[in-house]
Amino acid sequence: MRRLGALLGSSLFLLFSAGCAGYIGSAERAYQDGRYLEAAEKLEVHEDEVAELSPRKQVSYGLYLGLSLMMLGDHDGADRWLDFTEQVEAQRPGTLRPDEKRELQAARGRLAGLEEKAKAAGAGTGEEPAQDDPLLRTVRQIEPAP
């Protein structure tokens, strides 16, 4: 009976672990294919599970959600998840793979550049400029003019 309970418990653990890797890996592939909205949606539905993930999966989750949100023009959301990724890496150095570290640094540079550009554009008017992100540019190209 004990063996059955142990087998059932380990089976459930493996199933849960495989499910986590599945949606994170799927979101990573969607991001790499340029399907940013799909990547963000795949990850956001599992946000309440992030605390239970291993640090390795947490950094992947935070990185790809942050990158996807940045590409969608949600710079505040991107900043939040990139901060999360950096915090996990700071607590557990070596959690990020070298390619992920490069992507994180590039994203930080891009966000800083966007922030500087927005400040410079808003300096003359005293207003916050509207973000002209890639998604909005795509929508403008697709939608007919009024």
ChimeraX attribute file (.defattr): number of C-alpha atoms within 10 A of each C-alpha:
attribute: neighborCount
match mode: 1-to-1
recipient: residues
	/A:1	6
	/A:2	7
	/A:3	8
	/A:4	9
	/A:5	10
	/A:6	11
	/A:7	12
	/A:8	12
	/A:9	12
	/A:10	12
	/A:11	12
	/A:12	12
	/A:13	12
	/A:14	12
	/A:15	11
	/A:16	12
	/A:17	14
	/A:18	11
	/A:19	12
	/A:20	20
	/A:21	15
	/A:22	12
	/A:23	17
	/A:24	22
	/A:25	19
	/A:26	16
	/A:27	26
	/A:28	26
	/A:29	16
	/A:30	19
	/A:31	20
	/A:32	13
	/A:33	10
	/A:34	13
	/A:35	16
	/A:36	24
	/A:37	17
	/A:38	17
	/A:39	26
	/A:40	22
	/A:41	14
	/A:42	19
	/A:43	23
	/A:44	14
	/A:45	10
	/A:46	13
	/A:47	12
	/A:48	8
	/A:49	12
	/A:50	17
	/A:51	9
	/A:52	9
	/A:53	14
	/A:54	12
	/A:55	18
	/A:56	16
	/A:57	19
	/A:58	21
	/A:59	25
	/A:60	21
	/A:61	29
	/A:62	24
	/A:63	26
	/A:64	30
	/A:65	31
	/A:66	27
	/A:67	28
	/A:68	29
	/A:69	23
	/A:70	24
	/A:71	20
	/A:72	19
	/A:73	17
	/A:74	15
	/A:75	20
	/A:76	13
	/A:77	17
	/A:78	25
	/A:79	18
	/A:80	14
	/A:81	22
	/A:82	25
	/A:83	17
	/A:84	18
	/A:85	26
	/A:86	19
	/A:87	13
	/A:88	19
	/A:89	18
	/A:90	12
	/A:91	10
	/A:92	12
	/A:93	10
	/A:94	12
	/A:95	21
	/A:96	23
	/A:97	12
	/A:98	10
	/A:99	9
	/A:100	15
	/A:101	17
	/A:102	12
	/A:103	15
	/A:104	21
	/A:105	13
	/A:106	13
	/A:107	20
	/A:108	18
	/A:109	12
	/A:110	13
	/A:111	17
	/A:112	12
	/A:113	12
	/A:114	15
	/A:115	13
	/A:116	12
	/A:117	13
	/A:118	17
	/A:119	15
	/A:120	13
	/A:121	15
	/A:122	14
	/A:123	12
	/A:124	8
	/A:125	9
	/A:126	9
	/A:127	11
	/A:128	12
	/A:129	14
	/A:130	9
	/A:131	12
	/A:132	10
	/A:133	15
	/A:134	13
	/A:135	14
	/A:136	13
	/A:137	10
	/A:138	10
	/A:139	10
	/A:140	11
	/A:141	10
	/A:142	9
	/A:143	8
	/A:144	7
	/A:145	6
	/A:146	3
